[in-house]
Amino acid sequence: MPIYKWEGKTAKGAIKKGEMEAPSEAAIRIHLRQQNIIPTKVFTKGKEFKIPFSFKKKVRQRSIAIFTRQLATMIDAGLPLVQSLEILSQQQESKVFKDVIREIREEVEGGSTFAGALKKHPATFNELYTNLVVAGEEGGILDNILNRLANYIEKSEALKKKVKSALIYPATIVGVAVIVVMILMIFVIPVFETMFKSAGQTLPLPTLIVMTLSKLIKKYVIIFIPALILLFFIARKYYQTQNGRAILDRLLLKLPVFGPLFKKIAVARFSRTLGTLVSSGVPILDGLTIVSRTSGNRTIETAILNARTSIREGETIAEPLNRSKLFPPMVIQMISVGESTGALDSMLSKIADFYEEEVDISVTNLTSLMEPFLMVFLGIVIGGVVISMYLPIFQMANAIG
């Protein structure tokens, strides 16, 4: 029988390691659980292999929403948590998610809380998710909390799809235009150049410009494409730095057309997330910390953290948010009314509903507005290249006529 190395944790969190001879990995796991040890790693001795990068696929948010909704239904029906997790792990199509749920089930079966088991998988279950589950377990309303989480994830995903739809269309059109122009410059223009040289004709200025660009692109395309890829990675790395992200996020909110859209998205996300946390019983200061980390924009994050500091010193939520100048007056007024009436969670939910609808309308209007501009752009770029190549032909035809 093979010898396995294993690592595990006791119910008190102490790490244990060892070796054991067994017919299979499953037998090791069963034996360890009988000893009140939760297995975290089991591998054949001498065959463990570590890779520097993780190639695991991320679990889709839609799958997490479905899992959350189904788990809430099972708990509400009276099924034990361990049994519910076992059923849900068996029906998962994604192997990655199946393994995550199985490991969570083993942790819970070993004596861990559900929230504690979730926290060991931050790539799948974020801080918002785990904090709400903590509130649900402590308050004995886990099924209600899970239903709220499922609603939140579904609405957040719907918002992301609206934003993507606004950005994908123009990006696709511009991408197609670039590819078409590159094909013309590399393969078509040189044919015309050979023809014009053989004719010995004086070429008009637009034709000379296009032919010069064609030569440059053809000569440096091997350098140009890697340079663009390198520039992309440098920009991405810069965005990951604290100063880089702060500068770029600030610029995004000031863009002429997309800036107002990004602000509406930020307000909708802030309101939906904080409203879900407050209605689930999470303290407001903890809620603001979580909201700041899920805001998606460093400028908004800083404003929320500043608001948190002011609230801790005795101010209302509305006052510091108003000073940030990032939130519309209507939002400030509604939050203020919600605080004074004790209905902050419902007010935040109404704000989120309103701004999600505003994002939907803005995306539709933006798409309709950009269509004619994109058509003009395509006409100028591609049409300009084609016309510049036909100008000498028209001159030759006029000369012959």
C-alpha distance (Angstrom), angle and dihedral (degrees) to the residues before:
residue distance angle dihedral
M1 . . .
P2 3.83 . .
I3 3.79 121.9 .
Y4 3.80 115.7 -124.1
K5 3.79 130.0 -158.1
W6 3.77 115.2 -145.9
E7 3.78 141.4 -174.3
G8 3.78 126.1 -165.3
K9 3.79 147.8 152.4
T10 3.77 131.3 -117.0
A11 3.81 122.0 -133.0
K12 3.84 87.7 -95.2
G13 3.81 92.1 54.0
A14 3.82 98.6 -104.8
I15 3.82 113.3 148.4
K16 3.81 116.4 -124.1
K17 3.83 128.7 -171.0
G18 3.76 134.1 -175.4
E19 3.80 151.8 131.9
M20 3.78 128.3 -104.1
E21 3.79 139.1 175.5
A22 3.80 112.3 -129.3
P23 3.82 141.0 148.2
S24 3.83 93.5 -115.5
E25 3.81 145.9 -1.7
A26 3.82 89.6 -105.0
A27 3.80 90.7 58.7
I28 3.83 89.5 53.7
R29 3.79 91.7 51.6
I30 3.83 92.8 48.6
H31 3.81 91.6 49.0
L32 3.82 92.8 49.0
R33 3.81 93.0 49.4
Q34 3.81 88.9 51.9
Q35 3.82 86.5 56.1
N36 3.85 89.8 51.7
I37 3.82 91.0 -108.9
I38 3.80 119.0 132.8
P39 3.84 107.4 -142.4
T40 3.80 114.7 -133.4
K41 3.85 99.9 168.9
V42 3.79 131.0 20.5
F43 3.81 121.3 171.5
T44 3.80 139.7 153.0
K45 3.79 112.2 -92.2
G46 3.82 112.0 -100.4
K47 3.80 93.9 11.9
E48 3.77 102.6 80.8
F49 3.76 112.3 123.5
K50 3.78 127.6 -175.5
I51 3.78 124.8 -160.5
P52 3.81 123.6 -156.9
F53 3.81 94.1 -131.8
S54 3.77 131.7 46.9
F55 3.79 115.8 -126.0
K56 3.79 95.1 -178.0
K57 3.76 114.7 133.2
K58 3.77 116.8 -119.7
V59 3.77 117.9 -113.0
R60 3.81 110.5 -111.5
Q61 3.80 117.2 -116.1
R62 3.80 89.7 -128.7
S63 3.81 89.7 59.5
I64 3.82 90.3 49.6
A65 3.82 90.6 50.1
I66 3.82 92.0 51.3
F67 3.82 91.3 46.1
T68 3.83 90.6 49.8
R69 3.80 93.4 48.5
Q70 3.81 93.2 47.8
L71 3.81 92.5 46.4
A72 3.82 90.2 51.7
T73 3.83 90.3 51.7
M74 3.82 92.4 49.6
I75 3.81 94.0 48.0
D76 3.83 90.6 46.9
A77 3.84 88.2 52.1
G78 3.81 90.0 55.3
L79 3.81 101.5 -104.8
P80 3.82 115.3 148.2
L81 3.82 114.5 -106.1
V82 3.82 94.5 -119.6
Q83 3.81 92.2 51.2
S84 3.81 91.5 46.6
L85 3.82 91.3 51.8
E86 3.80 90.8 48.6
I87 3.83 91.6 52.8
L88 3.81 92.6 46.9
S89 3.82 93.1 48.0
Q90 3.81 90.8 53.3
Q91 3.81 94.0 52.8
Q92 3.83 96.6 47.6
E93 3.81 115.1 112.7
S94 3.81 93.8 -164.0
K95 3.81 110.0 81.7
V96 3.81 91.2 -155.2
F97 3.81 92.9 54.9
K98 3.82 91.3 41.4
D99 3.83 90.1 56.2
V100 3.83 91.9 46.6
I101 3.83 92.6 52.2
R102 3.81 91.1 45.2
E103 3.80 91.1 52.6
I104 3.83 90.9 47.7
R105 3.81 89.7 50.8
E106 3.81 90.6 51.4
E107 3.82 90.8 49.6
V108 3.83 92.1 50.2
E109 3.80 91.1 44.8
G110 3.81 88.1 52.4
G111 3.81 92.0 57.1
S112 3.82 103.6 -88.5
T113 3.79 121.8 133.5
F114 3.80 116.5 -109.2
A115 3.82 91.1 -114.4
G116 3.81 91.1 48.7
A117 3.81 90.6 52.9
L118 3.82 91.4 48.0
K119 3.82 91.9 52.0
K120 3.81 89.2 63.7
H121 3.82 89.1 66.0
P122 3.84 103.9 52.7
A123 3.83 92.2 155.9
T124 3.82 89.0 64.7
F125 3.82 104.6 27.3
N126 3.81 113.7 38.7
E127 3.81 129.0 -152.3
L128 3.80 92.7 -91.8
Y129 3.81 91.4 55.1
T130 3.80 95.6 47.5
N131 3.82 94.7 45.2
L132 3.78 91.9 52.0
V133 3.82 90.4 49.2
V134 3.83 88.6 51.8
A135 3.82 88.8 54.2
G136 3.81 90.4 46.8
E137 3.80 94.1 50.4
E138 3.80 93.8 45.6
G139 3.81 92.7 47.0
G140 3.81 96.0 42.2
I141 3.82 91.2 -122.5
L142 3.81 100.2 107.0
D143 3.83 93.6 138.3
N144 3.84 91.9 54.1
I145 3.80 91.8 46.5
L146 3.80 91.9 49.7
N147 3.81 90.6 51.5
R148 3.82 89.7 51.7
L149 3.78 90.0 48.8
A150 3.80 91.4 51.1
N151 3.82 90.1 50.7
Y152 3.80 90.9 48.0
I153 3.83 94.1 49.9
E154 3.82 92.1 47.0
K155 3.82 92.5 50.3
S156 3.82 92.0 45.2
E157 3.80 91.1 51.4
A158 3.81 91.0 48.4
L159 3.82 88.9 53.0
K160 3.83 91.8 50.0
K161 3.82 91.0 51.1
K162 3.81 90.7 53.3
V163 3.81 91.2 52.3
K164 3.81 92.7 46.5
S165 3.78 90.8 50.8
A166 3.81 89.0 55.4
L167 3.81 93.0 51.4
I168 3.81 103.4 35.3
Y169 3.82 96.6 60.7
P170 3.85 98.5 57.0
A171 3.81 91.3 37.8
T172 3.82 90.5 53.9
I173 3.81 93.3 48.4
V174 3.82 93.0 48.4
G175 3.82 90.5 45.4
V176 3.81 92.0 52.4
A177 3.83 90.4 47.7
V178 3.82 91.3 52.1
I179 3.83 92.1 49.4
V180 3.83 92.4 48.2
V181 3.81 92.2 48.3
M182 3.81 91.6 48.1
I183 3.83 90.7 51.7
L184 3.81 90.7 49.2
M185 3.80 92.7 47.3
I186 3.82 96.5 46.2
F187 3.82 102.7 37.0
V188 3.84 111.2 15.1
I189 3.83 106.0 37.5
P190 3.86 94.3 55.0
V191 3.84 89.0 57.9
F192 3.80 90.6 54.8
E193 3.82 90.4 45.5
T194 3.82 91.3 56.0
M195 3.79 90.4 48.7
F196 3.83 93.5 49.4
K197 3.81 92.7 48.2
S198 3.80 91.5 53.3
A199 3.83 89.2 50.9
G200 3.84 91.2 52.1
Q201 3.79 91.2 -142.5
T202 3.81 127.1 156.8
L203 3.80 105.4 -111.8
P204 3.83 125.3 -138.9
L205 3.83 119.1 -114.2
P206 3.87 97.1 -105.9
T207 3.82 89.9 53.8
L208 3.82 92.2 49.0
I209 3.83 90.8 50.1
V210 3.81 92.7 50.7
M211 3.82 92.5 45.8
T212 3.82 91.0 49.9
L213 3.81 90.3 50.2
S214 3.80 89.1 48.8
K215 3.81 91.5 54.2
L216 3.81 92.0 48.0
I217 3.80 93.6 48.2
K218 3.79 93.3 46.0
K219 3.80 91.4 48.4
Y220 3.80 98.4 44.6
V221 3.83 103.1 29.1
I222 3.83 90.3 104.2
I223 3.83 88.8 57.3
F224 3.82 96.3 34.9
I225 3.83 97.9 59.6
P226 3.86 96.2 48.0
A227 3.83 88.1 44.9
L228 3.83 90.3 55.2
I229 3.81 91.0 48.7
L230 3.81 90.5 48.5
L231 3.81 90.8 48.1
F232 3.80 89.7 51.8
F233 3.82 92.3 52.8
I234 3.82 92.1 45.9
A235 3.82 90.6 51.2
R236 3.80 90.2 47.4
K237 3.81 91.5 49.6
Y238 3.81 90.5 47.7
Y239 3.82 90.1 50.8
Q240 3.81 88.9 55.3
T241 3.83 90.8 59.7
Q242 3.80 118.9 88.9
N243 3.83 96.2 -117.5
G244 3.81 93.8 40.2
R245 3.77 94.4 53.3
A246 3.82 92.3 44.9
I247 3.83 92.3 52.7
L248 3.81 96.5 43.2
D249 3.82 94.3 44.5
R250 3.81 89.8 50.8
L251 3.81 90.4 51.0
L252 3.82 91.5 48.9
L253 3.81 90.9 58.7
K254 3.83 90.1 51.1
L255 3.82 97.8 51.0
P256 3.83 112.3 125.7
V257 3.82 99.5 -121.7
F258 3.80 106.4 9.0
G259 3.84 96.7 40.9
P260 3.84 96.0 77.3
L261 3.82 89.5 44.9
F262 3.82 91.7 52.9
K263 3.82 89.9 49.2
K264 3.80 91.4 53.0
I265 3.81 90.0 49.0
A266 3.83 90.4 50.6
V267 3.83 92.6 49.3
A268 3.82 91.8 47.6
R269 3.82 92.2 49.0
F270 3.84 92.9 45.4
S271 3.80 92.9 49.4
R272 3.80 95.6 44.3
T273 3.81 94.5 47.1
L274 3.82 97.1 43.7
G275 3.82 91.6 43.1
T276 3.82 91.0 53.2
L277 3.82 91.8 48.3
V278 3.83 95.4 46.5
S279 3.82 93.4 46.5
S280 3.82 89.1 51.1
G281 3.81 93.3 55.2
V282 3.82 99.8 -103.9
P283 3.85 110.6 149.5
I284 3.81 112.6 -103.9
L285 3.83 95.1 -119.6
D286 3.82 92.0 51.2
G287 3.80 89.0 44.2
L288 3.81 92.9 54.3
T289 3.81 90.8 49.8
I290 3.82 90.5 54.0
V291 3.82 92.5 43.6
S292 3.81 91.5 52.2
R293 3.82 90.6 54.8
T294 3.81 92.7 49.7
S295 3.83 96.5 43.4
G296 3.82 94.5 97.5
N297 3.81 92.9 -144.6
R298 3.82 125.7 81.4
T299 3.83 93.6 -148.5
I300 3.82 91.3 54.0
E301 3.82 90.1 43.3
T302 3.82 91.6 54.6
A303 3.82 91.5 48.8
I304 3.82 91.5 51.4
L305 3.82 93.1 47.6
N306 3.82 90.0 49.0
A307 3.81 88.1 50.7
R308 3.81 89.6 50.9
T309 3.82 90.9 53.9
S310 3.82 91.3 49.7
I311 3.83 92.4 47.7
R312 3.80 90.6 51.2
E313 3.81 87.2 55.4
G314 3.81 91.7 54.1
E315 3.81 106.9 -87.6
T316 3.80 125.5 127.7
I317 3.81 121.3 -107.3
A318 3.81 93.4 -111.3
E319 3.83 96.9 56.7
P320 3.84 100.6 61.8
L321 3.82 92.1 37.8
N322 3.80 88.8 54.5
R323 3.83 90.9 51.9
S324 3.80 91.1 53.7
K325 3.87 89.9 66.1
L326 3.83 88.6 -147.3
F327 3.81 98.5 101.6
P328 3.83 121.5 69.3
P329 3.85 118.0 -112.5
M330 3.82 91.2 -113.2
V331 3.81 90.6 58.3
I332 3.82 91.8 48.6
Q333 3.82 91.6 49.4
M334 3.81 93.8 48.3
I335 3.82 92.1 48.3
S336 3.81 89.6 48.8
V337 3.82 91.1 51.4
G338 3.81 90.2 46.0
E339 3.82 91.2 53.1
S340 3.80 94.3 47.6
T341 3.83 93.9 47.2
G342 3.81 96.9 40.6
A343 3.81 91.9 -118.4
L344 3.80 99.2 108.2
D345 3.83 94.6 134.4
S346 3.82 93.8 54.1
M347 3.83 91.6 45.1
L348 3.80 91.0 51.4
S349 3.80 89.6 48.9
K350 3.83 90.5 52.8
I351 3.82 91.1 48.3
A352 3.83 89.9 50.5
D353 3.83 92.2 49.4
F354 3.81 91.3 49.1
Y355 3.80 95.8 48.1
E356 3.79 94.3 43.2
E357 3.81 86.9 56.4
E358 3.83 88.8 46.6
V359 3.82 89.7 53.0
D360 3.80 89.6 50.9
I361 3.82 91.7 51.6
S362 3.82 92.4 44.5
V363 3.80 91.9 51.0
T364 3.82 91.5 50.2
N365 3.82 92.1 47.7
L366 3.80 92.3 44.8
T367 3.80 92.4 51.8
S368 3.83 91.5 48.6
L369 3.82 91.2 46.9
M370 3.80 94.7 48.7
E371 3.82 96.4 50.1
P372 3.84 96.0 76.8
F373 3.82 92.0 41.1
L374 3.79 91.2 51.7
M375 3.80 91.3 48.6
V376 3.82 89.9 51.8
F377 3.82 89.6 47.6
L378 3.82 91.6 51.8
G379 3.80 91.0 46.4
I380 3.80 93.7 51.0
V381 3.80 96.2 44.7
I382 3.80 103.4 38.8
G383 3.82 95.6 26.8
G384 3.80 90.7 48.7
V385 3.81 91.8 53.9
V386 3.82 93.0 47.9
I387 3.82 94.7 45.6
S388 3.82 92.5 48.0
M389 3.82 88.5 56.7
Y390 3.78 93.5 49.3
L391 3.84 96.1 47.5
P392 3.86 93.4 84.3
I393 3.82 89.5 48.3
F394 3.81 90.3 53.4
Q395 3.83 89.6 49.2
M396 3.82 90.6 51.1
A397 3.80 90.3 49.2
N398 3.83 91.7 50.4
A399 3.81 91.0 47.6
I400 3.80 91.6 51.4
G401 3.83 90.8 45.5
